[in-house]
Amino acid sequence: MMMEAEQLLQIMNNVRLLKNIGIGKLPKLLKDKKVSIVYQNQAKSCVTQIVLWSVTQRLGGEIMPITFELNDLTSKKDLGTMISRCYDLVLLETKHCKDIFEFSEGCSVPVVYSGCNMYQPLEGIANILTIAEHFGRLTNLKFGWVGPGCSALNTYMMMLPKFGIPISYNCTSNPNFPVHPICYDKSYTLSKMNSTDLNHCDTAKEAVKNADIIATTVHDIKCQQITIDMLQGANDNWIFLHRLPRGDKEATPNVFGHERNLVWQSFDNLVYVCVSSDIPEFASIE
């Protein structure tokens, strides 16, 4: 489901090329192509959907959104076959990862995996690209997560160890009841394979300590609210990333408004990541 480091780097190189061209100067690479944006009920990521709709239209594609409940279908493979007989490209988001495989088995056209309740790969690539652009590298960095487990954390945990980036996380407000993310075992194995660390922390301050990248998601747990004072324990060159749309309690206003909050740079990168995912089957971007 998740790509290897070399594949992620290739996508990031494609995105850099696209950024050099500029989205306004790209030809209508999806002209006369019918694109189906398929998402399951209760699985829609508004950020990814907004960007996918925008870039598909910019590239000249004709969009048809389809919402469904996979649990009501006896054959997800047949749904894939039906849709691929009517469209040239499918952008797919489901509730469960396993549904993506069965759906894709029936498809005879390209299927772009835009996410599920477990992972958000397009947003993850955009975040890693943002990190690389800011620091000029993906080595000698440390990642700290504060907040509940979610698809964003799962994605970081499946991607960052492949670049040797250690992860410290605090997913619970009560140190007596440690919470491990659902993909802990897979991430632990990846970390060992790449000679890096995956550490559960009892407190938010411990997770942030000596981190270069601090990230969170929407939540209302007071003791896990990221503050400027908490960030004093991070490395001096820290950056902050968070999910969109933001809440009002996962970080203080001066953290959200800080120049080192790179969420909008990451969002802009997501636009080009989505462009890159849309076009490879139809045209060269060279």
N, C-alpha and C positions, 0 to 999 in steps of 0.2 A: 504493500500500500504506500509506504513512504519511500522516496527515492534515495539513492546513494549520494554521497558527497559530490562525486564527479558529475552526476546528473543535475544536482542543485546548482553547482558552479556553472554548468553549461547554460542553464536557464538564466542565471544572473548575468552571464555574458551577453545573452540575447537581449535581455532587458536593457543593459547598458547601451547596446547598439541602437535599440529603439529610441531610447532617451536622447541619444545624439541626433537622431533624425528629427524627433519632435512629433508628437501625436497628430498635430495639425497638418503635418506635411506627408503623412503616410497615405498611400493610394488606397482606394476602396477595395481592399483585398478580399472582402466578403460580398462583393457586389453579385447579385443574382443568386446568393446562397441563402437557404432557409435554415435558420438556427432555432432549435428548440431549447428553451431554458426550463429544465424539469426539476422541480423540488417537491419533496414530500411534506405533508402537513406536519407542523411542529418541528421542522428541521431547517426552516429558512433563515439564512444569515443575511440580515438586511444590508450589511456593508458590502459583502461580496456580490449580492444580487444587484445592488445599485450600480456598482462598477461594471459588472458583466453586461448589463443592459446598455450602459453608456458606451462602452468600447465597441460592442457589437454593432450598434447603430452608427458609430463614427466610421467603422470599417465597411459600412454599406450593407450589412446583413439584415435580413427580414426576420424579426423575432416573433416567436410564439411561446408564451409562458404556459406551462402545464403543471397544475397542482394535483396531487393524488395521495392516496393512503395505501402504501404498499402492502400493509397487513391484510387488506381486503382482496388482494390479487392472488389467484392460485398459481400463476406463472409470471414472475418478473421478467424472465427471459423473453416471453412472448410480447410483453410490453416494449422491450427493447427492439424487437424485430419490427413491430408495428411502427414505432416512432422513426426508426432508421429508414423505413420505406417511404416516409413522407418528408424527411429533413436531411440536410447535408452535414449538420454538425449538432451534437447534443452536449449541453452544459448541464451536468447532473449533480444534485445535492440530495442526499438521503438521510434518514434518521440513523440507520445502522450501516456500518461499513460493509457487512456481508452482502447487503442488498446491491451494492455497486457492482460486485463481481457477477452476480446472476443476471442483472440487467444488461451489463456489457456483453455477456456471452451471446445475447440475441442480436446485438447491433452489428451492422455492416458498414457503419459510418464512424468517424472519430467521436470518441466520448471524452470530454474533459471533466475530470473529477474535481469539483469545486469545494467539496467538503461534506462532513457529516457531523453528528453530535459528538463524535470522538475526536476528530481532527479538522483543522482548517488549513490545508496545505498552501493555498494561494496567499493567505495572509501571513503564514509562516515564512514563505520565501521572501515576501516584501519586507518583513521585519529583519530577516538575516541580511538582506541586501542593504537595508538602512544601517545596520550595525557595521557592515563592511565599509560602507561609504564614509561613515563618521570616523571610524578608527583607522581606516586604511588597511585593515587586516582582520582576520578571524582567528588569530592566535594570541596567546597570552592575555586572554580575557576571562572574566568570571561573570556568571549570570545569577541573579538573585530574584526569586519569586515570592511575593507576599499576597495571600488571598486564597480563596477556595480553589480546589481543583476544577478544571474545566477544559474545553477543547483547545483553548489557547495554550495552557500549560502542557497538555498532552503533546501538542505539536512541537513546542520548544524541546520537550524531553526526548522526542524522536529525531529531531534535527540537530540540535546543538552538539550532542556528544560526537557526532560524525566529524565535527571540526575540532574536536579535542577541547571543547569549552565546558568547564565544570559547572554544575548546577547546584545551588543551595535553595531550598524551598521551605516555606512555612505555610501549611495549608489548614491549620486549625488554631483557634484562639485558646485552646486548653492543652497545655503540654502533657497532661496526664492521659490524653486520648489522641495520640498521633494519628494523622490521616495521611495515607500514602495515595498518590494519584493512581488512577486505574491502570495506567500503562507503566507502573513502576518497574515491574520485572523486565520488560523489554528495554526500558531505558537503562536499567542497571547493567544489563548484558552489553548494550552498546557502549556504555561508559567504560567498562572493563576492557572491551575490545580495542578501544581508542585511548587507553591509558589516562583516563580522566575520572572525575569523581561525581557522585550523585549523593547529596547530603540532605537528610531531613533535619530541620532546625526547630527547636522548641519555641523560639520567639521570632518576631518580625525583624528585630534589630540584628539577631544572629544571622538571618538569611541575607540581610543587606550588607553586612560587614565585608569590607574589601571588595565589593562587587563593582563591576564596570557598567553592567546593564541591570536595571531594576525594572521589573514588570509586574502588572497586576491585572485584574479584571473587575467588573462591576460587583460590588458587595457593600454591606453596611456593618461590617464587624469593626467596632471602634478601635480595638487594640491592634488591628491590622491596617489601620489607616496610615498611609505613607505621608510623612511630614518632612519638612526641610531639616528639622533637628535629627530625625532618624537617618537622613541621608548623609549626615556628618560622618557616619561610620563607613560610608562607601568610599571607593577610591575618588580622588579629586576630579577625575575626568568622567564621572558617572553620566549616564543618559537614562531617560525614563520612557517606557513604552506602556500603553494601556489599550484596552479594547474600546472600540467605538460602537455606538454612541456612549460617551462617558456617563458615569453616575455622578453623585455629588458627595459620596462619603468614602470612596476607596483611596482618595488622596486629598490633601488640602488644596485650596485655591492657588496658593503660591507654588505648589508643585505642578499642578496642571498648567499654570501660566508661565512656568520657568522656560528659559531659552533652551534648556537641555531636554525638554519634553519633545521628542521627535515623532510624535504620533502622526502629524500631518505630513511630514516627509515620508513616513512609511505608507500613508494613504496614497500619496502621489505615486510612490513606487508600485503600489498594488494595481494602479491603473495600467502600468506598463507590463506588470506580470500577467494581468488578464489579457492584454493585447497579445503577448507572447503565447499564451495558452490557446488563443482563438485561431491563430493564423498558420501554424507550421504545416498543416496538412494541405494547404491550398496554395501557398506562395512563399518565395524566399524573401527574407528581409535583408539580404546582402545588398 
